[in-house]
Amino acid sequence: MKFFWIFLFFIFLNIKLVKAEEKPFFIKCKNPDNTKILDFKIKKDNNLYTTVFKKIKNNFIEIGEVVGQKEGSFILFEDKYAYLGVDFAWHYDKNTLKLKPVLLSKGTIKLKKLPEELLCVLI
């Protein structure tokens, strides 16, 4: 009987120590004529999106953090490497599946033209 209680205790302890890892969120975005394709992976932690990765040369590279989100509505995430010297982000609308460029603040470099809006699919 003592063995049973010890066994039960260790099973309970093991269940408590195992942390369920939430699956990341993948989106593939492209322009209407398919000349520009971007793949993103967005890590989720405790029901909040946290870190964003972009696929560059078949590897996902960390590009920034999620700076705003509303469940069922949108995710706003920075892209530190899209334009160096520009505080740039992407606004992903979960309802329309559109990815729109956003300037978070005026930087030292002025963009003559923002990138075009992209259409996305969930992967």
PyMOL CGO cylinders between C-alpha atoms (Angstrom):
from pymol import cmd
from pymol.cgo import CYLINDER

trace = [
    CYLINDER, 0.00, 0.00, 0.00, 2.89, 2.31, 0.82, 0.3, 1, 1, 1, 1, 1, 1,
    CYLINDER, 2.89, 2.31, 0.82, 4.33, 1.71, -2.65, 0.3, 1, 1, 1, 1, 1, 1,
    CYLINDER, 4.33, 1.71, -2.65, 1.00, 2.68, -4.23, 0.3, 1, 1, 1, 1, 1, 1,
    CYLINDER, 1.00, 2.68, -4.23, 0.93, 6.06, -2.42, 0.3, 1, 1, 1, 1, 1, 1,
    CYLINDER, 0.93, 6.06, -2.42, 4.54, 6.81, -3.32, 0.3, 1, 1, 1, 1, 1, 1,
    CYLINDER, 4.54, 6.81, -3.32, 3.81, 5.89, -6.93, 0.3, 1, 1, 1, 1, 1, 1,
    CYLINDER, 3.81, 5.89, -6.93, 0.71, 8.10, -6.95, 0.3, 1, 1, 1, 1, 1, 1,
    CYLINDER, 0.71, 8.10, -6.95, 2.69, 10.99, -5.44, 0.3, 1, 1, 1, 1, 1, 1,
    CYLINDER, 2.69, 10.99, -5.44, 5.36, 10.81, -8.15, 0.3, 1, 1, 1, 1, 1, 1,
    CYLINDER, 5.36, 10.81, -8.15, 2.75, 10.69, -10.91, 0.3, 1, 1, 1, 1, 1, 1,
    CYLINDER, 2.75, 10.69, -10.91, 1.09, 13.79, -9.44, 0.3, 1, 1, 1, 1, 1, 1,
    CYLINDER, 1.09, 13.79, -9.44, 4.47, 15.52, -9.12, 0.3, 1, 1, 1, 1, 1, 1,
    CYLINDER, 4.47, 15.52, -9.12, 5.36, 14.65, -12.71, 0.3, 1, 1, 1, 1, 1, 1,
    CYLINDER, 5.36, 14.65, -12.71, 2.04, 16.04, -14.00, 0.3, 1, 1, 1, 1, 1, 1,
    CYLINDER, 2.04, 16.04, -14.00, 2.59, 19.30, -12.10, 0.3, 1, 1, 1, 1, 1, 1,
    CYLINDER, 2.59, 19.30, -12.10, 6.14, 19.72, -13.46, 0.3, 1, 1, 1, 1, 1, 1,
    CYLINDER, 6.14, 19.72, -13.46, 5.22, 19.16, -17.10, 0.3, 1, 1, 1, 1, 1, 1,
    CYLINDER, 5.22, 19.16, -17.10, 4.52, 22.49, -18.75, 0.3, 1, 1, 1, 1, 1, 1,
    CYLINDER, 4.52, 22.49, -18.75, 2.33, 22.34, -21.80, 0.3, 1, 1, 1, 1, 1, 1,
    CYLINDER, 2.33, 22.34, -21.80, 3.93, 24.23, -24.64, 0.3, 1, 1, 1, 1, 1, 1,
    CYLINDER, 3.93, 24.23, -24.64, 1.49, 26.04, -26.89, 0.3, 1, 1, 1, 1, 1, 1,
    CYLINDER, 1.49, 26.04, -26.89, 1.89, 25.63, -30.63, 0.3, 1, 1, 1, 1, 1, 1,
    CYLINDER, 1.89, 25.63, -30.63, 3.14, 28.64, -32.55, 0.3, 1, 1, 1, 1, 1, 1,
    CYLINDER, 3.14, 28.64, -32.55, 0.94, 30.46, -35.04, 0.3, 1, 1, 1, 1, 1, 1,
    CYLINDER, 0.94, 30.46, -35.04, 2.11, 30.37, -38.71, 0.3, 1, 1, 1, 1, 1, 1,
    CYLINDER, 2.11, 30.37, -38.71, 1.00, 32.75, -41.45, 0.3, 1, 1, 1, 1, 1, 1,
    CYLINDER, 1.00, 32.75, -41.45, 2.07, 32.97, -45.11, 0.3, 1, 1, 1, 1, 1, 1,
    CYLINDER, 2.07, 32.97, -45.11, 1.50, 36.33, -46.77, 0.3, 1, 1, 1, 1, 1, 1,
    CYLINDER, 1.50, 36.33, -46.77, 1.84, 37.39, -50.39, 0.3, 1, 1, 1, 1, 1, 1,
    CYLINDER, 1.84, 37.39, -50.39, 0.92, 40.21, -52.72, 0.3, 1, 1, 1, 1, 1, 1,
    CYLINDER, 0.92, 40.21, -52.72, -1.76, 39.70, -55.42, 0.3, 1, 1, 1, 1, 1, 1,
    CYLINDER, -1.76, 39.70, -55.42, 0.74, 38.88, -58.18, 0.3, 1, 1, 1, 1, 1, 1,
    CYLINDER, 0.74, 38.88, -58.18, 2.77, 36.47, -55.95, 0.3, 1, 1, 1, 1, 1, 1,
    CYLINDER, 2.77, 36.47, -55.95, 6.04, 38.36, -56.35, 0.3, 1, 1, 1, 1, 1, 1,
    CYLINDER, 6.04, 38.36, -56.35, 6.53, 38.96, -52.62, 0.3, 1, 1, 1, 1, 1, 1,
    CYLINDER, 6.53, 38.96, -52.62, 5.99, 36.13, -50.15, 0.3, 1, 1, 1, 1, 1, 1,
    CYLINDER, 5.99, 36.13, -50.15, 6.61, 36.40, -46.39, 0.3, 1, 1, 1, 1, 1, 1,
    CYLINDER, 6.61, 36.40, -46.39, 6.32, 33.60, -43.84, 0.3, 1, 1, 1, 1, 1, 1,
    CYLINDER, 6.32, 33.60, -43.84, 5.92, 34.38, -40.14, 0.3, 1, 1, 1, 1, 1, 1,
    CYLINDER, 5.92, 34.38, -40.14, 5.89, 32.25, -37.01, 0.3, 1, 1, 1, 1, 1, 1,
    CYLINDER, 5.89, 32.25, -37.01, 4.40, 33.85, -33.91, 0.3, 1, 1, 1, 1, 1, 1,
    CYLINDER, 4.40, 33.85, -33.91, 5.15, 32.22, -30.56, 0.3, 1, 1, 1, 1, 1, 1,
    CYLINDER, 5.15, 32.22, -30.56, 2.36, 32.03, -28.01, 0.3, 1, 1, 1, 1, 1, 1,
    CYLINDER, 2.36, 32.03, -28.01, 2.91, 31.95, -24.25, 0.3, 1, 1, 1, 1, 1, 1,
    CYLINDER, 2.91, 31.95, -24.25, 0.12, 31.89, -21.65, 0.3, 1, 1, 1, 1, 1, 1,
    CYLINDER, 0.12, 31.89, -21.65, -2.55, 32.76, -24.27, 0.3, 1, 1, 1, 1, 1, 1,
    CYLINDER, -2.55, 32.76, -24.27, -0.60, 35.84, -25.41, 0.3, 1, 1, 1, 1, 1, 1,
    CYLINDER, -0.60, 35.84, -25.41, 1.48, 36.17, -28.55, 0.3, 1, 1, 1, 1, 1, 1,
    CYLINDER, 1.48, 36.17, -28.55, 5.02, 37.15, -27.62, 0.3, 1, 1, 1, 1, 1, 1,
    CYLINDER, 5.02, 37.15, -27.62, 7.84, 36.66, -30.11, 0.3, 1, 1, 1, 1, 1, 1,
    CYLINDER, 7.84, 36.66, -30.11, 7.79, 36.85, -33.92, 0.3, 1, 1, 1, 1, 1, 1,
    CYLINDER, 7.79, 36.85, -33.92, 10.01, 35.02, -36.39, 0.3, 1, 1, 1, 1, 1, 1,
    CYLINDER, 10.01, 35.02, -36.39, 10.32, 35.57, -40.15, 0.3, 1, 1, 1, 1, 1, 1,
    CYLINDER, 10.32, 35.57, -40.15, 11.42, 32.90, -42.61, 0.3, 1, 1, 1, 1, 1, 1,
    CYLINDER, 11.42, 32.90, -42.61, 14.68, 33.97, -44.23, 0.3, 1, 1, 1, 1, 1, 1,
    CYLINDER, 14.68, 33.97, -44.23, 16.58, 31.48, -46.40, 0.3, 1, 1, 1, 1, 1, 1,
    CYLINDER, 16.58, 31.48, -46.40, 14.43, 28.58, -45.11, 0.3, 1, 1, 1, 1, 1, 1,
    CYLINDER, 14.43, 28.58, -45.11, 15.15, 29.40, -41.44, 0.3, 1, 1, 1, 1, 1, 1,
    CYLINDER, 15.15, 29.40, -41.44, 12.93, 31.24, -39.01, 0.3, 1, 1, 1, 1, 1, 1,
    CYLINDER, 12.93, 31.24, -39.01, 14.86, 34.22, -37.58, 0.3, 1, 1, 1, 1, 1, 1,
    CYLINDER, 14.86, 34.22, -37.58, 13.59, 36.25, -34.62, 0.3, 1, 1, 1, 1, 1, 1,
    CYLINDER, 13.59, 36.25, -34.62, 12.59, 39.70, -35.89, 0.3, 1, 1, 1, 1, 1, 1,
    CYLINDER, 12.59, 39.70, -35.89, 10.85, 41.25, -32.90, 0.3, 1, 1, 1, 1, 1, 1,
    CYLINDER, 10.85, 41.25, -32.90, 8.12, 41.23, -30.33, 0.3, 1, 1, 1, 1, 1, 1,
    CYLINDER, 8.12, 41.23, -30.33, 4.36, 41.50, -30.46, 0.3, 1, 1, 1, 1, 1, 1,
    CYLINDER, 4.36, 41.50, -30.46, 3.62, 45.10, -29.43, 0.3, 1, 1, 1, 1, 1, 1,
    CYLINDER, 3.62, 45.10, -29.43, -0.18, 44.95, -29.50, 0.3, 1, 1, 1, 1, 1, 1,
    CYLINDER, -0.18, 44.95, -29.50, -2.95, 42.41, -29.81, 0.3, 1, 1, 1, 1, 1, 1,
    CYLINDER, -2.95, 42.41, -29.81, -6.64, 41.91, -29.38, 0.3, 1, 1, 1, 1, 1, 1,
    CYLINDER, -6.64, 41.91, -29.38, -8.02, 38.40, -29.27, 0.3, 1, 1, 1, 1, 1, 1,
    CYLINDER, -8.02, 38.40, -29.27, -10.01, 37.55, -32.38, 0.3, 1, 1, 1, 1, 1, 1,
    CYLINDER, -10.01, 37.55, -32.38, -9.16, 40.88, -33.99, 0.3, 1, 1, 1, 1, 1, 1,
    CYLINDER, -9.16, 40.88, -33.99, -5.53, 41.76, -34.69, 0.3, 1, 1, 1, 1, 1, 1,
    CYLINDER, -5.53, 41.76, -34.69, -1.85, 41.28, -33.88, 0.3, 1, 1, 1, 1, 1, 1,
    CYLINDER, -1.85, 41.28, -33.88, 0.63, 44.15, -34.20, 0.3, 1, 1, 1, 1, 1, 1,
    CYLINDER, 0.63, 44.15, -34.20, 4.26, 43.03, -34.32, 0.3, 1, 1, 1, 1, 1, 1,
    CYLINDER, 4.26, 43.03, -34.32, 7.55, 44.76, -35.00, 0.3, 1, 1, 1, 1, 1, 1,
    CYLINDER, 7.55, 44.76, -35.00, 9.93, 43.83, -37.80, 0.3, 1, 1, 1, 1, 1, 1,
    CYLINDER, 9.93, 43.83, -37.80, 13.34, 45.12, -36.74, 0.3, 1, 1, 1, 1, 1, 1,
    CYLINDER, 13.34, 45.12, -36.74, 15.11, 44.00, -39.91, 0.3, 1, 1, 1, 1, 1, 1,
    CYLINDER, 15.11, 44.00, -39.91, 12.66, 45.10, -42.62, 0.3, 1, 1, 1, 1, 1, 1,
    CYLINDER, 12.66, 45.10, -42.62, 14.07, 48.64, -42.71, 0.3, 1, 1, 1, 1, 1, 1,
    CYLINDER, 14.07, 48.64, -42.71, 17.07, 49.43, -40.54, 0.3, 1, 1, 1, 1, 1, 1,
    CYLINDER, 17.07, 49.43, -40.54, 16.74, 52.81, -38.86, 0.3, 1, 1, 1, 1, 1, 1,
    CYLINDER, 16.74, 52.81, -38.86, 12.92, 52.73, -39.13, 0.3, 1, 1, 1, 1, 1, 1,
    CYLINDER, 12.92, 52.73, -39.13, 10.59, 51.72, -36.30, 0.3, 1, 1, 1, 1, 1, 1,
    CYLINDER, 10.59, 51.72, -36.30, 8.53, 49.42, -38.52, 0.3, 1, 1, 1, 1, 1, 1,
    CYLINDER, 8.53, 49.42, -38.52, 5.75, 46.94, -37.71, 0.3, 1, 1, 1, 1, 1, 1,
    CYLINDER, 5.75, 46.94, -37.71, 3.12, 44.79, -39.34, 0.3, 1, 1, 1, 1, 1, 1,
    CYLINDER, 3.12, 44.79, -39.34, -0.58, 44.84, -38.48, 0.3, 1, 1, 1, 1, 1, 1,
    CYLINDER, -0.58, 44.84, -38.48, -2.19, 41.43, -39.06, 0.3, 1, 1, 1, 1, 1, 1,
    CYLINDER, -2.19, 41.43, -39.06, -5.99, 41.58, -39.16, 0.3, 1, 1, 1, 1, 1, 1,
    CYLINDER, -5.99, 41.58, -39.16, -7.36, 38.18, -38.16, 0.3, 1, 1, 1, 1, 1, 1,
    CYLINDER, -7.36, 38.18, -38.16, -10.76, 38.88, -39.71, 0.3, 1, 1, 1, 1, 1, 1,
    CYLINDER, -10.76, 38.88, -39.71, -9.73, 40.00, -43.20, 0.3, 1, 1, 1, 1, 1, 1,
    CYLINDER, -9.73, 40.00, -43.20, -6.41, 38.05, -43.18, 0.3, 1, 1, 1, 1, 1, 1,
    CYLINDER, -6.41, 38.05, -43.18, -4.56, 41.15, -44.40, 0.3, 1, 1, 1, 1, 1, 1,
    CYLINDER, -4.56, 41.15, -44.40, -1.09, 42.22, -43.36, 0.3, 1, 1, 1, 1, 1, 1,
    CYLINDER, -1.09, 42.22, -43.36, -0.60, 46.00, -43.43, 0.3, 1, 1, 1, 1, 1, 1,
    CYLINDER, -0.60, 46.00, -43.43, 2.63, 47.98, -42.89, 0.3, 1, 1, 1, 1, 1, 1,
    CYLINDER, 2.63, 47.98, -42.89, 2.75, 50.43, -39.97, 0.3, 1, 1, 1, 1, 1, 1,
    CYLINDER, 2.75, 50.43, -39.97, 5.30, 53.03, -38.90, 0.3, 1, 1, 1, 1, 1, 1,
    CYLINDER, 5.30, 53.03, -38.90, 5.43, 53.00, -35.10, 0.3, 1, 1, 1, 1, 1, 1,
    CYLINDER, 5.43, 53.00, -35.10, 7.33, 56.28, -34.81, 0.3, 1, 1, 1, 1, 1, 1,
    CYLINDER, 7.33, 56.28, -34.81, 9.28, 58.73, -36.94, 0.3, 1, 1, 1, 1, 1, 1,
    CYLINDER, 9.28, 58.73, -36.94, 12.79, 57.43, -37.37, 0.3, 1, 1, 1, 1, 1, 1,
    CYLINDER, 12.79, 57.43, -37.37, 16.05, 58.85, -38.60, 0.3, 1, 1, 1, 1, 1, 1,
    CYLINDER, 16.05, 58.85, -38.60, 15.36, 57.47, -42.08, 0.3, 1, 1, 1, 1, 1, 1,
    CYLINDER, 15.36, 57.47, -42.08, 12.25, 58.46, -44.00, 0.3, 1, 1, 1, 1, 1, 1,
    CYLINDER, 12.25, 58.46, -44.00, 10.59, 55.87, -46.22, 0.3, 1, 1, 1, 1, 1, 1,
    CYLINDER, 10.59, 55.87, -46.22, 9.46, 57.19, -49.58, 0.3, 1, 1, 1, 1, 1, 1,
    CYLINDER, 9.46, 57.19, -49.58, 6.85, 54.46, -49.87, 0.3, 1, 1, 1, 1, 1, 1,
    CYLINDER, 6.85, 54.46, -49.87, 5.53, 51.86, -47.45, 0.3, 1, 1, 1, 1, 1, 1,
    CYLINDER, 5.53, 51.86, -47.45, 5.40, 48.24, -48.59, 0.3, 1, 1, 1, 1, 1, 1,
    CYLINDER, 5.40, 48.24, -48.59, 2.15, 47.08, -50.11, 0.3, 1, 1, 1, 1, 1, 1,
    CYLINDER, 2.15, 47.08, -50.11, -0.61, 45.35, -48.18, 0.3, 1, 1, 1, 1, 1, 1,
    CYLINDER, -0.61, 45.35, -48.18, -0.39, 41.55, -48.32, 0.3, 1, 1, 1, 1, 1, 1,
    CYLINDER, -0.39, 41.55, -48.32, -3.02, 38.80, -48.19, 0.3, 1, 1, 1, 1, 1, 1,
    CYLINDER, -3.02, 38.80, -48.19, -2.36, 35.94, -45.78, 0.3, 1, 1, 1, 1, 1, 1,
    CYLINDER, -2.36, 35.94, -45.78, -3.33, 32.35, -45.13, 0.3, 1, 1, 1, 1, 1, 1,
    CYLINDER, -3.33, 32.35, -45.13, -2.96, 30.34, -41.93, 0.3, 1, 1, 1, 1, 1, 1,
    CYLINDER, -2.96, 30.34, -41.93, -0.60, 27.41, -42.15, 0.3, 1, 1, 1, 1, 1, 1,
]
cmd.load_cgo(trace, "trace")
